[in-house]
Amino acid sequence: MIRFNLCCENGHHFFSWFASNETFERLQASGRIECTVCGVKKVEKALMAPSVATSREKPAKGAPDKPLSIEAEFERRIKAYRRHIEENSDYVGVNFAAEARAMHVGEAPERPIYGEARIDEAKALAAEGIPVAPLPFLPKAPPH
């Protein structure tokens, strides 16, 4: 099996597996390959970096035996980021805006925090020059 990175005429990128290059070419010529995003049938192979390994190369410690898909790698990194945030920051819940503001004016000790804020609260913090950024995950439900 071979994995090809593909691109449709509308610029959508995706990948698919084929038994061989000949199989891909036969399916492409017969119009049986279509974009997974928009459904058009004009699909070409996209530029790909070859996966080459020598017998002397060893995977990094803790690295998977085979490369992860883009989606799996993204999920792995988000989980690692979440773990880092949770281990190195204080969760302040819905008090995030008030706590960030208190730290900014010196009424509370500065420390890394994360929590929840409405969009208008986050915009107000940013307008006041208080650094704030959305996280790519929702906080875990606090224990009851």
C-alpha positions in Angstrom: 0.0 0.0 0.0 1.1 3.5 -0.7 -0.2 6.8 0.7 -0.5 9.7 -1.7 -1.1 13.3 -0.7 -3.7 14.6 -3.1 -5.0 18.0 -4.2 -8.2 18.8 -6.1 -8.6 21.6 -8.7 -10.2 23.8 -5.9 -7.0 23.5 -3.8 -8.3 21.1 -1.1 -5.5 18.8 0.2 -6.2 15.3 1.5 -4.6 11.9 1.4 -5.6 8.4 0.4 -4.1 4.9 0.2 -3.7 2.9 -3.0 -2.4 -0.6 -3.8 0.2 0.9 -6.2 0.9 3.9 -8.3 -0.7 2.0 -11.2 -3.9 1.6 -9.2 -4.0 5.4 -8.5 -3.4 6.2 -12.2 -6.1 3.8 -13.4 -8.7 5.1 -10.9 -7.7 8.7 -11.7 -8.1 8.1 -15.5 -11.5 6.6 -15.0 -12.7 9.5 -12.8 -13.2 7.3 -9.8 -11.1 9.5 -7.4 -12.8 12.5 -6.0 -12.0 15.3 -3.5 -13.1 14.3 0.1 -14.0 18.0 0.7 -15.9 19.2 -2.4 -16.4 16.1 -4.5 -14.7 17.3 -7.7 -13.1 14.5 -9.7 -10.1 16.5 -11.0 -7.6 15.3 -8.5 -3.8 15.2 -8.8 -1.0 14.0 -6.6 0.4 16.8 -4.4 4.1 17.3 -3.6 5.2 14.7 -1.1 8.4 14.2 0.9 9.6 10.6 0.6 9.8 8.6 3.7 13.4 7.3 3.7 15.1 5.5 6.6 18.5 3.9 6.8 19.2 0.8 8.8 21.3 3.0 11.2 18.5 5.4 12.0 16.7 4.8 15.2 13.5 6.5 16.2 13.7 9.1 18.9 12.9 7.8 22.4 9.2 7.6 22.8 8.6 8.2 19.1 5.9 6.0 17.4 7.1 3.1 15.2 5.4 4.7 12.2 4.6 8.3 11.3 1.3 9.6 12.6 -1.3 11.1 10.3 -1.6 14.8 10.5 -4.8 14.5 12.5 -3.2 12.1 15.0 -0.1 14.3 15.4 -2.3 17.3 15.9 -4.3 15.5 18.6 -1.1 14.3 20.2 0.2 17.8 20.4 -3.0 19.3 21.8 -3.1 16.6 24.5 0.5 17.4 25.4 -0.3 21.1 25.4 -3.3 20.6 27.7 -1.2 18.5 30.1 1.4 21.2 30.2 -1.2 23.9 30.9 -2.9 21.9 33.6 0.3 20.9 35.3 1.9 24.4 35.2 -1.1 26.8 35.7 -3.9 27.5 38.2 -7.4 26.8 37.0 -9.5 29.8 38.0 -12.7 28.8 36.3 -15.2 31.6 35.4 -13.2 34.1 37.5 -10.6 34.2 34.7 -11.2 37.8 33.7 -11.3 39.1 37.3 -8.2 37.2 38.3 -6.2 38.3 35.1 -7.2 41.9 35.8 -6.2 41.7 39.5 -2.8 40.3 38.5 -2.3 43.0 35.9 -2.9 45.8 38.4 -0.8 44.1 41.2 -3.7 43.1 43.5 -3.0 39.4 43.0 0.4 37.6 42.7 1.4 36.9 39.0 1.2 33.3 38.0 0.1 31.3 35.0 -3.7 30.9 35.0 -6.3 29.4 32.8 -10.1 29.4 33.0 -13.2 30.5 31.2 -14.2 33.9 29.9 -16.9 35.2 27.6 -15.8 36.6 24.3 -16.6 40.2 25.5 -14.5 39.7 28.6 -11.6 38.4 26.6 -11.8 41.3 24.2 -11.9 43.8 27.1 -8.8 42.2 28.7 -7.0 42.5 25.4 -8.1 46.1 25.0 -6.7 46.9 28.4 -3.3 45.4 27.4 -3.7 42.2 29.5 -2.3 39.2 27.6 -5.0 36.6 26.9 -5.3 33.8 24.4 -7.9 31.1 23.7 -7.0 27.5 24.4 -7.6 24.8 21.8 -9.5 22.7 24.3 -12.3 23.1 26.9 -11.4 22.8 30.6 -12.2 19.5 32.2 -15.2 19.6 34.5 -14.1 20.4 38.0 -14.6 17.7 40.6 -17.9 17.8 42.5 
